Amino acid sequence: MNSTQVETLLPQQLLDSRIFSVVVTDLSGGYLYVNSLFQEKFSFISDNLIGSHFSKTVFSKDVILCNTAAKACIKEPGQSFEITVRKATDELDYNWTQWELNCLRRDNGDPYAIVCVGQDVTKKDPYNSSLDDHDKVHRQPVMNEAQFTSLVSHIPGVIYRIIGDEHFSISFMSNEIENLTGYPVTHFYENRKDGFSRLIFEGDKAMVKETIQQAIINKEQYALEYRILHKDGNIRWVFERGQAVFEEDSQISFLDGCIFDISNKKHVEEALAYSKDEVKRLALVAHSTTNSVMITDAFENIIWVNQGFTRISGYTLDEVIGKKFGYSLEGPEADENAKKRLRDAIDNRLPIKDEFLSYAKNGEQIWLEVDSQPLFDEEGKHLGFMTIENDITKRKHAQQQQEELLQRLTLATDSAKIGIWEVDLKNNNHVIWDDTMFEIYGYVNNDQASPYKIWKKLMHPDDMNMIMEIVNELVEGKKDVDSALYRIITTSGVIRYIETHAIVKKSENGKVVRLIGTNRNVTEDILVQEKLKSQNKALRDIAFIQSHEVRRPLANILGVIEVLNNNNTVSNKDILDHLIQSANELDTQIRSIVKKTNSLDGLIDGF
């Protein structure tokens, strides 16, 4: 960065000032620009400070303050940070400079340099003294060992000092190490070289070593998170921060630092990360699902709906934001009981699964299957409701049609006294009868009555084989439909005739899974038929007598008339003709009776 570039950032009066030092460094602390006043103060270091590191111009013990301020400045955009540090000098006395730091950023927000404006405050209190005098005046009282131990014991973390030898051996470690690792502090004094490093999780050892070594090389603080293995076998997360302290020859003297247990923090972060992933997945599902999804706040106001909601109801998100949960239940045929059930769930913040008659934007009635769940945060505070709705209008209409059909069927079966039965072959041949079936067999429908036992007990022994053969053919799939007429003997000894019809219900693979059928008591019909047969037999016998027994003497009469007519024995021809005509008419009537008798025989045979 040259002077021209700096002039675009800072006023020329500041750059030429004999009071304020102005420097610009890169993010690592290397000088990009220094004004003439600052260059003059440190000419003993170099004739041109550009490219050298700021640490050469700052008292060694204050370098860490500069690093901390620079990092904070980079981290907080738009914030300036102020520090007062001593400067390196070639004299016994030293000077104090008060600096204000600001970070320069590119258009995209990335930091690229730090501007520092400083003022000499050596002659101001409390800086108006030599280094030795300042140390004497401002040095804190030295604590004794007991005071130091008490102070360290109140810190909720491990305080340590490590010697800067080849093994980084432990010099001091606070007693908090036992709570962190499960091992007493004596364990680490007895194993100074690797007592703690052995506990570092294997997968983190290389990272820990590299991070600390790099900080030592850069003479910076190190801060890192890693895992250790507790004595009980569990893994703990820790946060460690430290700083290397160097001797005058830049040789590392020791490392001072602290270690804190952050396992709970890590668990919370992991839970939060998982929660965020869950929210993302739920949001994706909510957007993608064809069902309606609606979310309300704690005051029942709708705050979000998905595309499925818009498709079902016709309302967009903008149209329903702010509407109350349950608004769609209002309409010409609103179900007050349904509204009350929903209100009870909302008031008591309870889940509810129900079916509601709702109204779409165009006024059309729609049936919704609703599953609504209350939402609570980790502290149990009510946040609102999430509701998933499924359009079941077609299903409800189909159910209504089925119910109407069932009502008509029930009316027909009740009127005709038709009983309905069912055999579930998949459920151990479980038999189900309706009330009419029990009535036909002369029993009352109760839990103690076994339909199968009743049926088997009352079956007429002469009809049992015939019925079992029909049932077996249906079960084996040889027939899909069959019917039969059989008898039962009631508990009072009365014989009843039962007309039965059966069909089979098959699974997708063609296996018969149930039999469904009807029974009807046709005893009266059978008795009427038998009576008609008896009556018709009597009529047939009468007709036979009339047509055969009566025609025989008529045949004799016709034979006599023919003899008389051929011999001209009868003188009165009119009487003879009248006799012939009457005989023929009688013969015609008898033939008619015979014809009707033959016809009656056919009806009786086919009855």
C-alpha angles and dihedrals in degrees: 000000000000131000093263092057092048091050089061089057103039133032116262091235089063093046091051093042120133090202105047125056113215124197135165120203134183119244092272093054101260115142115251095170138004126181122234095261092056092045091053093051091055102033087118087068098046141338088231119031094186108119096017122111122259091233089075089065098043128076107261096239091053097052090092090058091055092049092050093049092047093051092049090048091053092046096050112055114214094012123119122209128206127207135165116214139164120252128227112257140179091225134074091250121066136206132233120221126191110214133194114203128202129174122230116219136191124238091270091054098255113141117234109163145010124229116208124190114189138188126196109243098169094120093049124090128294093017099057098105141076122269092258093046091046092052091049094048099040101031111121117237111270113251120225121233094265092052091047092049091049091050094049093046090061093056110097092222143055116278115200145172120202124196115238095236126125092275097039088233120203114259100171135003128174123238091252085083089082092059090048100046107014091240122108119243090251089066090063094045088053090048101036096155101053108356092115102027090059089063095056112108108261094236092054101044097090092048093050093049094046094047094052094044092050091050090051091051091050092041089234137132116268124217124177145152123225144147131262131189113243120216090251090060096254123125119242127195116223137187117214128190125179148149133216117234115211134204122232091270090056091252112142112253101183145322121246120194152129136237126207131191108242098168093120091049090051092049089052091049091049091048090048092049090049090047091051090050090049091050090051092050092046091048090051091049091046091052095044102042119100089219122091116261121192131176125196133189125239090276094058092255116142110241103169141015131176132229090267089063091052092048093052101038103027091231121121124217092259091053096054104035106118095018116127123256107263097027092131093064091072113099147110092291099032114169106232093192091054091049090051092051091052093046091052091053093048095046092048094039092235131148116256133193114188146130119252136187103232138177126236125215092267091054094254117144115242131179115227130195102213129200110180124179128188116236123222133178125230091275093052096255113152111244102175139269136301112207130190116196129191123196106236098165094120091047093050092050090050090050091051091051090049091049091050090048090048091050091052091046091048090049091050095046092045092049092048092040090237116164121212124214137178135194117203104207093185092054101058092284091296111189123215125193131183122223093268091058091056089047092052091053093044098249137118118241108247138137093262096056114093109205093205094051091048092050094048093044096052098039112119106248092227091058100042097090093048093052095045090052090054092047092050092051090052094047092048090052094244089126133026096195133023141159137196146174117230140160134241130193111222123219088260091057096253117140116230127190114224124198111203134187125187139184131186129235115210134198124236090271092054098256117142108245103169145008121222123189152144136241128201129185103235096168093118091049091052092048091049090050091050090049091050090050090053092048093048091049090054091049090049091051090051091048090049091053091047094046098042111021095042094044093056097068088040089057089053091050092050089051093053092048090052091052092048091048094050094048095044088229095144111073095192102076094184093059091049093050091049091051091050092050093049092049091050092049090050089050091051092052092049091050089052090053090051091050093051090047091055090049091050090052090057092051092049093048091051096043 
